[in-house]
């Protein structure tokens, strides 16, 4: 039986808390990217950038339309200084740790930066 990642069994809110703790501890996060740039998701009301605390979780999302994507590591410093201002300007949200069966929690880049 394949080893199931513990975060896959948690609710979106639990994944948010766990992901933030991991990202804060390791000072890095992962996005998915392809030759056009980073993967964007659209939830019910918001457009955003999905982020994950570990590359293996990001790669679980890299199926079908995103099968050609790869996980890219960003330091939290890079994310806070380069990404948060750009995402705020573009009115994009941070989508924390979506998993194949469930969307992630959607939070503003400012809230995300405050957690870190």
LINHU-V865780 format. One record per residue. N is the residue number from 1. RES is the residue in one letter. PHI is phi in whole degrees, -180 to 180 (999 if undefined). OMEGA is omega in whole degrees, 0 to 359 (999 if undefined). NEAR is the number of other C-alpha atoms within 10 Angstrom. Layout:
BEGIN
<<N/RES/PHI/OMEGA/NEAR> <N/RES/PHI/OMEGA/NEAR>>
END
This chain:
BEGIN
<<1/X/999/181/3> <2/X/-66/179/4> <3/X/-74/181/5> <4/X/-92/181/8> <5/X/-66/183/10> <6/X/-57/181/8> <7/X/-69/181/16> <8/X/-67/183/16> <9/X/-91/185/11> <10/X/-98/175/13> <11/X/-72/179/14> <12/X/-58/180/20> <13/X/-67/178/14> <14/X/-67/177/14> <15/X/-65/177/23> <16/X/-59/182/24> <17/X/-61/182/13> <18/X/-65/181/16> <19/X/-63/180/20> <20/X/-63/179/21> <21/X/-63/180/15> <22/X/-66/181/16> <23/X/-62/180/19> <24/X/-64/182/15> <25/X/-69/186/10> <26/X/-95/178/13> <27/X/58/177/17> <28/X/-158/176/18> <29/X/-148/183/24> <30/X/-129/171/25> <31/X/-122/172/24> <32/X/-102/178/24> <33/X/-141/172/17> <34/X/-135/184/14> <35/X/-67/181/8> <36/X/-93/182/7> <37/X/125/186/9> <38/X/-86/180/16> <39/X/-69/176/17> <40/X/-115/175/18> <41/X/-123/173/17> <42/X/-117/175/13> <43/X/-95/184/13> <44/X/-54/184/6> <45/X/-116/194/6> <46/X/-123/167/14> <47/X/-102/182/17> <48/X/-162/179/23> <49/X/-109/177/20> <50/X/-76/177/25> <51/X/-131/180/26> <52/X/-134/179/28> <53/X/-80/183/25> <54/X/-141/182/20> <55/X/-63/183/17> <56/X/-64/177/13> <57/X/-71/177/21> <58/X/-61/183/24> <59/X/-70/174/19> <60/X/-63/181/12> <61/X/-83/186/20> <62/X/-81/178/19> <63/X/-127/177/11> <64/X/46/183/7> <65/X/-61/184/8> <66/X/-108/185/14> <67/X/-61/182/12> <68/X/-86/184/12> <69/X/-80/174/21> <70/X/-127/178/19> <71/X/-79/178/22> <72/X/-121/179/16> <73/X/-84/172/18> <74/X/-125/172/16> <75/X/-75/178/13> <76/X/-63/179/19> <77/X/-60/178/13> <78/X/-59/183/14> <79/X/-63/183/19> <80/X/-70/185/18> <81/X/-87/184/11> <82/X/-103/188/11> <83/X/-82/184/16> <84/X/-58/179/21> <85/X/-62/180/14> <86/X/-66/180/14> <87/X/-67/179/17> <88/X/-63/180/14> <89/X/-62/182/9> <90/X/-87/181/11> <91/X/57/176/13> <92/X/-100/179/21> <93/X/-102/172/26> <94/X/-98/178/25> <95/X/-107/191/26> <96/X/-90/169/25> <97/X/53/171/30> <98/X/-67/177/23> <99/X/-123/189/21> <100/X/-50/183/14> <101/X/-93/191/8> <102/X/-152/175/11> <103/X/-71/176/16> <104/X/-91/174/23> <105/X/-67/180/19> <106/X/-106/179/23> <107/X/-133/180/16> <108/X/-74/177/17> <109/X/-57/180/24> <110/X/-65/179/15> <111/X/-63/180/12> <112/X/-60/180/18> <113/X/-62/180/14> <114/X/-65/179/9> <115/X/-60/184/12> <116/X/-85/999/14>>
END
